[in-house]
Amino acid sequence: MDGLNTDVPLMKLADAQRILQAAKKKAQDLGIACSICVVDQRGDPMTVLRMNGSRWEAGDLARGKAFAASVQHEASAELQAGEDRPLLRGLMLQQNGKMTFSPGGVPIWRAEGGIG
């Protein structure tokens, strides 16, 4: 089954939407405009939101952070320290820039995935 971890439930759309809404509320509470992307365990986007006032490139960055956190099972900020390691650099190149190692992406453990 695509080499996916079958011990953890797959992300459901309702879960991804709930997570996205919680992140949106937090951003609003903090008074920041951002983009939010929730991905499944393979790094495929399930929900994406670009808030009014967020920068045009923020959606791609959110997806890259979520993708990195999901497939590496580690916060993107922690991955940033090792982005010069050959393995991580190779993964970034292999994914044509879809993986972003900058702060803001975290893995989702209850149903495998990530948010950025």
C-alpha positions, 0 to 999 in steps of 0.5 A: 500500500504505497509503503504507508504506515497502516498502524495510524489512521489515514487523514480524513477530509473532515479531520483536515478541515477541523485542523485547518479551522483551528489553525485559522482561529489561532492565526486570527487570535494572534492577528496574523494573516497567513496561509495554512495547508493540511496534508495527508501522510504522503504529503498530498494537500487535503485543505488549503487556505490563504487568508486575506492579507497573506502574501501570494507565495505563502500558500506554496510555503505552507504546503512545503512546510506541511509536506516536510513535516508529514513525510519526515515526521519532524517539525520543519524548524527542526529539519532546517538545522539539517537542510545541508545534509546530503539526504535532505538536500537530495529529498528537496531536489527530488521533490522539485522544491515542494519540501520546505525546511523553515519554521511553521510545519508540524507533523500530525500524529492522530491521523498521519499528516502535516500542517504548515 
